[in-house]
Amino acid sequence: MVTTIQLTEAFQEASNILAHEMSVTAEFAPYRDLKVRWTRTYGAADFSVSDYLQDAPMEVIEGIARTIFSKIANAESDGYPKETEEWLTSEEFRELNQETYIKRSRTISDMDTTRLEDSYQRLVDDGLVKPIEGLRLFWTDENRSDFSPGQSSCLMRVVIMNGRLISCPDDVLDYCLLKQLANINVDFGTEVLERKNEVETMISMFPKADEARLWLEDAEMET
């Protein structure tokens, strides 16, 4: 397990290489999502790093630190190093952190997920999405007033669908779930615009997309 001292040393070394040797402190924090936050003052920076990374190999931590300091220093960067992306998208990472992510997702309800599982299987059988190892599907409470049909974590392999869809037509549910699964199917390191285009391409293959969008508009939900 990576210690606070090791974490700080990794970020300090990246600073020395890329950001003119500013003074650095770093600590782990129990965020729901995988993220790194920082505050910066003249000559110093404080980092708060998701504790999902506590069990990461040091080279992964070092790769993340270098990538972040490349952004701070406005240096050219190709994103996360290959070994960092490989570990973040590995089964090991998911198995270590998925349950913690689920516990921290306060919108999850205990509603039966059979409809979601059936919808997922239809999409796989129709060739619209690839099977996803370790996928977990959940509903939010159906009384929530959210406008978004769902949310997903590509790293944690978790999809949380809006409980307002619990009684919607199958085609509408399939369309909404497809959007979330497409996000997971796209490679983690894909650039934002390219990711958006790939997701839209997958969604465009859904045969009743127009009808599903009309239903969502009538329900005053995002399409």
Secondary structure as GFF3:
##gff-version 3
##sequence-region A 1 223
A	DSSP	alpha_helix	4	18	.	.	.	ID=ss1
A	DSSP	beta_strand	23	29	.	.	.	ID=ss2
A	DSSP	beta_strand	36	41	.	.	.	ID=ss3
A	DSSP	beta_strand	44	50	.	.	.	ID=ss4
A	DSSP	three_ten_helix	51	53	.	.	.	ID=ss5
A	DSSP	alpha_helix	58	72	.	.	.	ID=ss6
A	DSSP	alpha_helix	82	88	.	.	.	ID=ss7
A	DSSP	alpha_helix	91	104	.	.	.	ID=ss8
A	DSSP	alpha_helix	114	125	.	.	.	ID=ss9
A	DSSP	beta_strand	136	139	.	.	.	ID=ss10
A	DSSP	beta_strand	150	153	.	.	.	ID=ss11
A	DSSP	beta_strand	158	161	.	.	.	ID=ss12
A	DSSP	three_ten_helix	163	165	.	.	.	ID=ss13
A	DSSP	alpha_helix	170	185	.	.	.	ID=ss14
A	DSSP	alpha_helix	192	204	.	.	.	ID=ss15
A	DSSP	alpha_helix	209	218	.	.	.	ID=ss16
###
